[in-house]
Amino acid sequence: MNRIIDISTTKTHLSIFNGCLLVEQPQLSSSVSIPLPDILVVIVATDAASLTHAVLSELATAGIPYIACDRKYMPSGILLPYSSNSLQGERFLKQIEFKNQSILWREIILGKLKNTAAVLNLWGRSPDFQYAMIEKIKAGSDINLCEAMAAKDSFSRLFGIEFSRRDDGFHENSKLNYGYTVLRSLVARFVCASGLHPTLGVYHHNKYNSFALADDFMEPFRPFIDHLVLEILNNGNRGVNLEREDKLHLSGGILARWICNDQSRTLVNWVELTVRAWAQYIFSFQEKPMAAPLFEKPENFDTGELFEE
């Protein structure tokens, strides 16, 4: 589970052969065969791609997210397994009956703000406002208002006072979109594997959002992506478009090891452990929700195992 398959430019055909994803580029007379257990996620963001039905079926069976994106790398749709846990029916009922959403959401947002403060501190930016919002939440202030103010503060400190996530003209956004898209797919994958239904969110409840719970659970990990994007910008790549080098760096960071809670694990592993722990809380197997992993620093890593043509 160490390859991100990114199809974004050249005309490409995807099919399944002998338990592998076969990626063919007819005009280049080239092909590559990738075993399904080695694949973390498949991302398609081009009209020039074609695929067989077996690709969608086998990816879903293997629990591999297939993400259809627009040209801005915003997900248009995500395919995940219909059934990925032997106790899924029973666990769906427990999830519907879950009553401690506010407690879990509080822990999720505290984790996000603590990790944002750690990233700000690592880059020499003041984390004081994040810590102030953390204390306000602990004292009983409105969680969502504090989180919104903290997000506005952190983005301005990380990317500049004029920065806006709603303006595609800012070069940071294409990079953030890609990183958040891959992160969201990882969280959704482990949500399903845990027997949770991704539509039943803790906080997010938009009737048009099929992955509300993934959007909830990914919040503490967003600062990890912010850090990777800052590294890209620090290396001088400030183009508006998402470049191949950007995706390689983001995929490398997502697959790399990060030190959190004095332990070294891959970011993928941290996400998996956290989602499983929060699932155990929802199913009443734990008395209180586990705190989100606390960002300390990334280990050195090479560019990722991204297959990109």
C-alpha positions as CSV (number, residue, x, y, z in Angstrom):
1,M,0.0,0.0,0.0
2,N,2.6,2.5,-1.1
3,R,1.7,3.8,-4.5
4,I,-0.5,6.8,-5.5
5,I,-1.7,6.3,-9.0
6,D,-2.2,9.7,-10.6
7,I,-3.7,10.0,-14.1
8,S,-3.8,13.6,-15.2
9,T,-2.3,14.2,-18.7
10,T,-1.5,11.6,-21.3
11,K,-4.2,9.4,-22.9
12,T,-4.3,6.4,-20.7
13,H,-6.3,3.1,-20.5
14,L,-6.8,1.3,-17.2
15,S,-7.7,-2.4,-16.9
16,I,-7.3,-5.3,-14.5
17,F,-5.0,-8.3,-15.3
18,N,-3.9,-11.1,-12.9
19,G,-4.7,-9.1,-9.8
20,C,-2.9,-6.0,-11.0
21,L,-3.9,-2.6,-12.3
22,L,-2.7,-2.4,-15.9
23,V,-1.9,1.2,-17.0
24,E,-1.5,1.5,-20.7
25,Q,-0.4,4.6,-22.8
26,P,-1.0,3.6,-26.4
27,Q,0.6,6.6,-28.1
28,L,3.8,5.9,-26.1
29,S,3.6,2.1,-26.6
30,S,4.2,1.7,-22.9
31,S,2.4,0.0,-20.0
32,V,2.9,-0.8,-16.4
33,S,1.4,-3.4,-14.1
34,I,0.8,-2.6,-10.5
35,P,-0.3,-5.2,-7.9
36,L,-3.5,-4.0,-6.2
37,P,-2.2,-4.6,-2.7
38,D,0.5,-2.0,-3.5
39,I,-2.0,0.8,-4.3
40,L,-3.0,3.4,-1.8
41,V,-5.4,5.4,-4.0
42,V,-6.2,6.0,-7.7
43,I,-6.8,9.6,-8.8
44,V,-8.1,10.5,-12.3
45,A,-8.2,14.1,-13.4
46,T,-8.3,14.0,-17.1
47,D,-10.9,13.4,-19.9
48,A,-8.3,11.4,-21.7
49,A,-8.5,8.4,-19.4
50,S,-10.6,5.3,-20.1
51,L,-11.1,2.2,-18.0
52,T,-13.0,-1.1,-17.8
53,H,-15.8,-1.9,-15.4
54,A,-13.5,-4.4,-13.8
55,V,-11.2,-1.6,-12.6
56,L,-14.0,0.0,-10.5
57,S,-15.2,-3.4,-9.2
58,E,-11.7,-4.7,-8.3
59,L,-10.6,-1.5,-6.7
60,A,-13.7,-1.4,-4.6
61,T,-13.3,-5.0,-3.6
62,A,-9.7,-4.3,-2.6
63,G,-10.8,-1.2,-0.6
64,I,-8.8,1.2,-2.8
65,P,-10.5,4.6,-3.3
66,Y,-11.0,5.7,-6.9
67,I,-11.3,9.5,-7.1
68,A,-12.6,11.3,-10.1
69,C,-11.4,14.9,-10.1
70,D,-12.0,18.1,-12.1
71,R,-9.0,19.9,-13.5
72,K,-8.5,21.8,-10.3
73,Y,-8.0,18.5,-8.4
74,M,-11.3,18.9,-6.6
75,P,-13.0,15.6,-6.2
76,S,-16.2,15.1,-8.3
77,G,-16.8,11.6,-6.9
78,I,-15.2,8.9,-4.8
79,L,-15.8,5.2,-5.2
80,L,-15.4,3.0,-2.1
81,P,-16.5,-0.5,-1.1
82,Y,-20.2,-1.1,-0.6
83,S,-19.3,-3.5,2.2
84,S,-15.9,-3.6,3.9
85,N,-16.5,-5.0,7.4
86,S,-18.1,-8.2,8.4
87,L,-20.0,-6.5,11.2
88,Q,-21.1,-3.5,9.1
89,G,-24.8,-3.8,9.7
90,E,-24.5,-3.9,13.5
91,R,-22.0,-1.1,13.5
92,F,-24.2,1.1,11.3
93,L,-26.9,0.8,13.9
94,K,-24.5,1.8,16.7
95,Q,-23.3,4.7,14.7
96,I,-26.8,5.9,14.2
97,E,-27.5,5.6,17.9
98,F,-24.2,7.4,18.9
99,K,-25.0,10.4,21.2
100,N,-21.6,11.9,22.1
101,Q,-20.9,13.8,18.8
102,S,-20.1,17.0,20.7
103,I,-17.4,15.2,22.8
104,L,-15.8,13.6,19.8
105,W,-16.0,16.8,17.7
106,R,-14.3,18.7,20.5
107,E,-11.4,16.3,20.5
108,I,-11.1,16.4,16.7
109,I,-10.9,20.3,16.7
110,L,-8.5,20.4,19.6
111,G,-6.3,18.1,17.7
112,K,-6.5,20.3,14.6
113,L,-5.6,23.4,16.5
114,K,-2.7,21.8,18.3
115,N,-1.3,20.5,15.1
116,T,-1.8,23.9,13.4
117,A,0.1,25.5,16.3
118,A,2.9,23.0,15.9
119,V,3.3,23.7,12.2
120,L,3.2,27.5,12.8
121,N,5.9,27.1,15.5
122,L,8.0,25.0,13.2
123,W,7.9,27.7,10.5
124,G,8.7,30.5,12.9
125,R,5.1,31.9,12.9
126,S,3.3,32.8,16.1
127,P,1.0,30.0,17.4
128,D,-0.4,32.2,20.2
129,F,-3.8,32.6,18.6
130,Q,-4.2,28.9,18.2
131,Y,-3.4,28.2,21.8
132,A,-5.8,31.0,22.8
133,M,-8.6,29.3,20.9
134,I,-7.7,25.9,22.4
135,E,-8.1,27.4,25.9
136,K,-11.4,29.0,24.9
137,I,-12.8,25.6,23.7
138,K,-11.6,23.9,26.9
139,A,-13.5,26.7,28.8
140,G,-16.7,25.9,27.0
141,S,-16.7,28.5,24.1
142,D,-18.4,27.6,20.8
143,I,-16.1,25.0,19.1
144,N,-17.0,25.9,15.5
145,L,-16.6,29.7,16.0
146,C,-13.2,29.2,17.6
147,E,-12.1,26.8,14.8
148,A,-13.2,29.2,12.1
149,M,-11.2,32.1,13.7
150,A,-8.2,29.8,14.2
151,A,-8.3,28.7,10.6
152,K,-8.5,32.3,9.3
153,D,-5.5,33.2,11.5
154,S,-3.4,30.2,10.5
155,F,-3.9,30.6,6.8
156,S,-2.9,34.3,6.9
157,R,0.2,33.5,8.9
158,L,1.2,30.5,6.7
159,F,0.3,31.9,3.3
160,G,-0.1,35.7,3.7
161,I,-2.6,38.1,4.9
162,E,-4.4,38.3,1.5
163,F,-4.7,34.6,1.0
164,S,-8.2,33.1,0.4
165,R,-9.1,29.5,0.0
166,R,-12.0,30.6,-2.3
167,D,-9.7,32.3,-4.8
168,D,-8.1,29.9,-7.4
169,G,-5.7,32.7,-8.3
170,F,-3.6,31.9,-5.2
171,H,-0.9,29.4,-6.2
172,E,-1.2,27.6,-2.8
173,N,-4.8,26.4,-3.5
174,S,-4.0,23.9,-6.3
175,K,-1.4,22.3,-4.1
176,L,-3.7,22.3,-1.0
177,N,-6.6,20.9,-3.1
178,Y,-4.4,17.9,-4.2
179,G,-3.1,17.2,-0.8
180,Y,-6.5,17.5,0.9
181,T,-8.0,15.2,-1.8
182,V,-5.6,12.4,-1.2
183,L,-5.9,12.8,2.6
184,R,-9.7,12.7,2.4
185,S,-9.6,9.5,0.4
186,L,-7.3,7.9,3.0
187,V,-9.6,8.8,5.8
188,A,-12.7,7.6,3.8
189,R,-10.9,4.3,3.1
190,F,-10.2,3.6,6.8
191,V,-13.7,4.9,7.8
192,C,-15.2,2.2,5.7
193,A,-12.7,-0.5,6.8
194,S,-13.7,0.2,10.4
195,G,-17.4,-0.5,9.7
196,L,-18.5,3.1,9.8
197,H,-20.8,4.7,7.3
198,P,-19.0,7.7,5.7
199,T,-22.2,9.7,5.2
200,L,-23.1,9.8,8.9
201,G,-20.9,12.7,10.1
202,V,-20.1,13.9,13.6
203,Y,-20.3,17.6,12.6
204,H,-20.6,17.7,8.8
205,H,-24.2,16.9,7.8
206,N,-24.8,18.4,4.4
207,K,-27.3,16.1,2.7
208,Y,-25.3,16.3,-0.5
209,N,-22.1,15.1,1.1
210,S,-21.6,11.4,1.0
211,F,-18.3,11.5,2.9
212,A,-19.2,13.8,5.9
213,L,-17.5,11.6,8.4
214,A,-14.3,11.5,6.4
215,D,-14.5,15.4,6.3
216,D,-14.8,15.3,10.1
217,F,-12.0,12.8,10.8
218,M,-9.5,14.5,8.4
219,E,-9.5,17.8,10.3
220,P,-6.5,17.1,12.6
221,F,-4.4,16.0,9.7
222,R,-4.9,19.1,7.5
223,P,-1.9,20.8,9.1
224,F,0.3,18.0,7.8
225,I,-0.7,18.9,4.3
226,D,-0.2,22.7,5.0
227,H,3.3,21.9,6.1
228,L,4.1,20.0,2.9
229,V,2.7,22.9,0.8
230,L,4.9,25.3,2.7
231,E,7.9,23.2,1.9
232,I,6.9,23.3,-1.8
233,L,6.6,27.1,-1.7
234,N,9.9,27.4,0.2
235,N,11.6,25.5,-2.6
236,G,10.5,28.2,-5.0
237,N,7.6,26.5,-6.8
238,R,5.0,29.2,-6.7
239,G,3.2,28.6,-10.0
240,V,-0.6,28.7,-10.0
241,N,-0.9,25.3,-11.7
242,L,-0.2,22.0,-9.9
243,E,3.1,20.7,-11.3
244,R,4.5,17.2,-11.3
245,E,7.1,18.1,-8.7
246,D,4.3,19.4,-6.4
247,K,2.5,16.1,-6.6
248,L,5.7,14.1,-6.0
249,H,6.5,16.1,-2.9
250,L,2.9,15.8,-1.5
251,S,2.8,12.1,-2.2
252,G,6.2,11.6,-0.7
253,G,5.1,13.4,2.5
254,I,1.8,11.5,2.7
255,L,3.7,8.2,2.4
256,A,6.6,9.3,4.7
257,R,7.1,8.8,8.4
258,W,6.2,11.5,10.8
259,I,7.1,11.8,14.5
260,C,4.0,12.3,16.7
261,N,3.6,11.5,20.3
262,D,7.3,10.5,20.4
263,Q,6.7,7.7,17.9
264,S,7.7,7.4,14.2
265,R,5.0,6.1,11.8
266,T,3.9,6.8,8.3
267,L,1.2,9.5,8.0
268,V,-1.0,6.7,6.4
269,N,-0.5,4.6,9.6
270,W,-1.3,7.6,11.9
271,V,-4.6,8.2,10.0
272,E,-5.5,4.5,10.2
273,L,-4.8,4.2,13.9
274,T,-6.8,7.4,14.7
275,V,-9.8,6.4,12.6
276,R,-9.9,3.0,14.2
277,A,-9.7,4.5,17.7
278,W,-12.5,6.9,17.0
279,A,-14.6,4.1,15.6
280,Q,-14.1,2.2,18.8
281,Y,-15.4,5.2,20.7
282,I,-18.4,5.5,18.5
283,F,-19.1,1.7,19.0
284,S,-18.8,2.3,22.8
285,F,-15.8,0.1,23.0
286,Q,-13.8,3.0,24.6
287,E,-14.9,5.3,27.4
288,K,-13.4,8.4,25.9
289,P,-12.1,9.4,22.4
290,M,-8.4,9.1,21.8
291,A,-6.6,12.4,21.3
292,A,-5.4,13.1,17.7
293,P,-1.7,12.4,17.0
294,L,0.3,15.5,18.0
295,F,2.6,16.7,15.2
296,E,6.2,17.0,16.2
297,K,8.2,16.9,13.0
298,P,8.5,15.0,9.7
299,E,11.4,12.6,9.1
300,N,13.5,13.2,6.0
301,F,11.8,11.6,2.9
302,D,12.3,11.2,-0.8
303,T,9.7,12.1,-3.3
304,G,6.8,9.7,-3.2
305,E,5.8,6.4,-4.9
306,L,3.6,8.4,-7.2
307,F,2.8,6.8,-10.6
308,E,2.1,9.8,-12.7
309,E,2.1,10.2,-16.5
